[in-house]
Amino acid sequence: MANPFRWFSQVLAVSRFSILGLPQRLGSSATAVFGIAGVVAVMVGVLSIAQGIVKTMTQSSTPDSVIVLRSGSTSEMVSGLSGDSVTVVRDAPGLARDGGATLVSPELFVIVDLPLKSTGTPANVPLRGVHNAAFEIRDGLRMVEGRRFEPGLNEVIAGVGAEAEFAGLEVGSRIAVGSQDWPVVGIFEAGGGIAESELWVDAAVLQQAYRRGNSYQTVFARLESPQAFQAFSDALTSDPRLNVKVERTEDFYAGQSAMMYGLITGLGSIIALIMGLGAIFGALNTMYTAVSARTVEIATLRALGFNSGPVVVSVLTESLLLALIGGVIGATLAWLAFDGIHAATINFASFSQVTFAFEVTDGLLVLGIVFALFIGLIGGLLPAVRAARQPVANALREM
């Protein structure tokens, strides 16, 4: 039986020779490192878009907030509720109260065209008609510039994300709503949630502007506690006067973001796979070059009694070390280049723009480095086997 201590000592010795020889193969090694770094940076950058969208959606809700839509609706755009239905919802059990009134905000959701600041291209910007309770239902919502709109007046307030991405939303400017120009009187933030992508106006005024009568599309509400959800939901869904469904807002927005998350994650995976294949060929070339340069060295060690196993491990160690360096560089570049960048994209559920910030998470950085190590493992495996199998006598003749 082979001596394990002797085997490990051979691994350490051969790996040490391999690593010390890296400066002699600096060109090919650098090519592999920066090729892998590029793959990791692009993969992490693309996936950070999906993470940013999910974060924007998940920060839009709390466990005690709910949304009521018409039964069968998949988004606010296709939902519809009458004023009488809203009255029934207001009287449902389990709702939180403020000054004796339930925290319920029946809302309208329409789209207006505004140009993107970056390109001037027209974009579908969400315009939401809300009631006063909306400011209490959404956590973290506060004015950062100007003031709230006055109920009954044609005034607009814009989320900080919308103001940053779309032209003409500075305080004091005017935008077209229906057949009139409405002034922008304030800018608000909402803890990074999706509301920051929206424009808000008084719901009653928006009803008149779009001739909606006494109708809404959704009702947002806050519960006494998260545990009150079931009683609230059962009361509404079992009421014969209503045809509605009730969801926690966190579940609703998770469903809204699922399509975007899947699309971007799938695209990022395909890009990473294609680029990863190129990086694997680069690593193969680098490690074959390294094995060729060490032919005599490896043969000499084999002639001195070193086993083939330590030779395989040493080549893989060199490949994994280069991949690790490339992965760390790529992950660092992705974090520096992408984290926190603000952008806007289409929300396919509502066909409107949603603003978000790229989110380079710790999990993405670890994933990038693990993917780099996988590239290094595959790229070093065949050269390692070749190094172990090369005939000792033939190699020694090259001395």
N, C-alpha and C positions, 0 to 999 in steps of 0.2 A: 504494500500500500504506500502511495506517495506521501511524503512528509508535507503536511499543509504549510508549516512554517517556511520550509524551503521554497515551496511554490509561491507564497506571498512575497518572500524576499526577492525572488526572481522578477515578479511583477513590478515591484517597486524599483528595482535596478533598471529594468528595460524601459519602464515608463519615464524614469528620470533621464535616461539618455535621449529618449524621444522628445521630451519637452525642452531639454537643453539645446537640442538641434533646431528648434523653431526659428531662431534668428537667421539661420543659414537658408531657410525657405520662406523668407519674409514676404516676398511678392505673391506667391501662390497662396500662402496662409492668409494674407490680408484680403485677397480676392474672395476667398471662402467666407471670411468673417463679415465683410461688408455686404456680400450677397445675402447671407442669412439675416443680417441686420435690416436690410431693405425689406425682406419678406415680412419680418416681424413688425416693423414699423407700419407697413401698409395694412396688414391684417388687424393689428390693434386699432389703427386709425379708423378703419371701416366699421369694426364692431363697436367702437365707442359711440358711433352715431346711434345704433340701436339702444345702447345703454342710456344715452342721453334722452332719447324719446321716452323710454320706460320710466326714467327718473322723473321727467316732466309730468307724465301721467300719474304716477303713484304719489307725487307730492300734491296732487290736486284734490286729495280726499283725506278724510279721517274716518275711523271706524264707526263714529256715531252720525255720519252724514249719509243720506239716501237720495235716490232719484226715482221719480215716478214717471213712466212713459205709457203710451198706449200699448196694449197687449200686442205682441208680435213685432214691435218696432225694433230695428237693429241700430238705430242712431236717432239723434234729436231731429235730424232733417226730415225723417219720415214719420215722426210721432205727431200726435195732435190731441189736445184736451180742451174741453169746453170750460167756460167759466163756472158752470154748475158743478162740474167734476172737481174743479179746484176747491170749491167750497166744501165738498165732502172730504177731500183730503185734509183740509185745515182742521176739521173736527175729529180726525182719527186719533186713537189713543197712542200714547208713547212719545208724543212730540215735545221737544224742549220749548220753554217759553221765555220771553223777555218782556218785562213790563206787562204781563197779562196776555200778550199776543203770542201765538205759536210762531216758531221760527220756520216759516214756509215762504218760498220765493217761486211763484209761477213765472216761467220765463219763455221768451221767444228767441229763436236762433235763425238769423238770416246771414246772407253773404253780400259784401260790397267789394267792388274792385278798387284796389290801390296798387300803385307801382312799387316794386322792390327798389330799395335804395341802391343796391349793388348793380343792378342791370337795367332798371327802368321797366322791366317786364311786368305786365299786369298780373296781379295775384288775387286769389279769393281769400279775403280776410273775414273772419267770423265777427259778426255784430250781434251782441246779445242784449235783449231787453230784460231788465231785472227789476225786482222790488227792493225796498230798503233792507229786508231781511237777508238778502244775498251777501251783504257786507259782513254779517255776523255768521252766516253759515260757512263761508270760506275762511279757513284759518290763515292767519298771516297776511291778510289783505290790508294794505294801508296806502294812503296817498303819499307819493314822494315828491310831487310837484303839482301846483295848482290846487284844485278843490274837486269835490264830488259834483256830479250834475244835480241840478235842482229838479225835483219832481214836477212834471207838467211842462218842462221847457225842452226845446230841441237842443240838447247839449250832449256832448260825447266825452267820455274819459277812456284812455287807452292804457293797456298793459305795457310794462317796460319792454317786454320782448317785441311786441308789435311796433312800438315807437322806434325801436332800434333797427328793425328790419324793413319797415315800410315807410315810404315818403309821405310827407304832409300830415304827420300826427303830432307835431310840436304844439305845445300849449299856445293858443292864440290863432292857430291855423284853422281852416274849415275844410270839411269833406262832404261829398255828396251822399245824402241818405234819402232814398226815394227821389222826389222831385225837388228837394231843397238842399241848401248847404247848411250844415250844422257846425257850430264852433267846437273845437277841442278845448276843454276847460281844465283837464287834469290828467296826470299820469299816475298809475298805481302799480304796486308789486304784490304778488300773491305767493311768496315763499318759493318761487321757482316753478309753480304749478302751471297748468295749461291755461288758466285764466289770464296769464301774462301775455298770451298770444291774441287776446280778444279785445274788442271795443265794447264798452258798456254804455247803455242809454236807459232811460226810464221806459219800462215795459208798456205803460199806457200810451205814451207818446208814439212808440214804435208800432203799436197796434193801429193807430190812426194813420201813420205814414204809409203802412203797407196794407191798409184796409183789411185787417184781420178780425175786426169785430171783437167780441168778448171771447177770444180763444187764445190758447197757448200751445206750446209743444211739449214742455216738460215742467215738472215741479221738483225743485231741490228743497230739502228739508233737513233739519237737525233733530236727532232723537234725544230723549232724556239720558240715554246711555246706550252703548252698543247692544246690550242685552234686550233692549226694547224693540229690536228689529222685527222679530218674528210676530209679535202681537200687532205691530203696525202693518206689516205686510199682509197678515191673515185678514185683518179688518178691511183692508182695501180690496184684496183679490176676491173676497167672498161677498162683497157688497153688490147686489144686483143692479145698482145704479151706475156702476163703473165697469169699464173694460180696460184694465190697466195691469201693468207688471211693476214690481218694486225691486230695485237692486241697491245694494250698498254702492256708493259712488266709486269705491276702490275696485270693486268687481266690474262695474260698468266701464271704467277707464282702462282696466286691464284688458277687457275684450276689445275696446277701441284700438289699443296699441298692438294687439296680437298680430294683425296682418303686417303692419310696418316692421315689427320686430322680426317676424319670420322672413320677410322679403330681404331686409338688410343683412340679417345673419346668414341667410343662404347665399346671397351675393358675396359677402365677405369670405365665406368658406370656400366658394368656388375660386375667387381671386387668390386666396392663400394657397389652395391646392395647386393651381397652375404655377404660381411663382415658386411654391415649395419644390415642385418637380425640377424647375431650373436650378434652384439652390442645391438640390440633391446631386445633380450632375456636376455642379461646381465643386461640391465637397468630394465627390468621387474622384474628379480630376486632381484635386489638391492632395488627397490621400494616396492615390496611385503614384503621384510625383514624389511624395514623401517616402513611400515604400521603395521606389526605384533608387532614390538617393541613399537609402539606408541598406541597400542589398548586401553589401560586404559586411556592414556592421551586424546585421541580423544573422547572416551566415556564420560569422565568427562566434557570436553568442551561442548559436545552435551547436557549433563544433565544440564549444567549451562545456556543453552539457545542459544548456538552457532548454526547457521544454517549449513546444509550440504554443501552448496555452498563454503563457506570459507575453509572447510576441503578439498574439491576437489582442490581448487586453491592452497592451501598450499602444497599438495603432488606434484602437477604439478610444482610449483615453485621450490621445492627441486630438482625434476628430471631435469628441465631445467637449473638450476644452475650447477648441476654436468655435464650436457652435454656441457654447455658453457665453463666450465673450461677445459673439455676434448677437445673441439673444438679448443680453443686457444692454448693449448699445442700441439695438433696435427698439427695445421697450422704453429706454430713456428718451430716445428721439421722439417716439410717439407721444409720450407724456408731455414733453416740452412743446411739441408742435401742435398737438390737437386738444389737450385737456382744457376745457373752458371756452373753446371757440363757439361763438353763437351763430346759428344758422336757422333757416326755415325750410320746411318741406311740406308736401301735401299729406294731409290726413285722409286716407281713402275712405274712412268710415263716414266723414262729413263733407268730403271734397273741399275742404278749406285748409288754409295754411296753419301750421303749428310751429311755433318758434321753440328752440331748445338749445342746450349747450352740450357739446361733445363731452362725454363722461368716460375718462380713462380710469377704470377702477383697478384696485389691487388684483382682483381676479383676472382681469384682462392681461395685466402685466405678467402674472404667473403663467397664464395660458400661452402667451407669446414666447416666454422662455422655454416652456415645456415643448412647444412646437419646434423651436430651434434645436433642442436636444434630440428630438425625434429625427430631424433632418440630419444632424450629425451622426446619429446612430446608424441610419440607413446608408448615409454617404461613406461611413468608415467600415462597414461590415465586410463588403467584398474585398477591398484592399487588405483588410486584416487577415482574411482567409488566404488570400494570395501570398501574403508575407509569410504565413505559417507553413504553406505548402511548397514554397520554392526550394528546389534541390540545393542542399548545402554545398556539394562538390562543384556544381556549375557556378554558384555565386562566388566561391573562393577563387575560381580561375580568373575572375575579373580583377583580383588584387595585383 
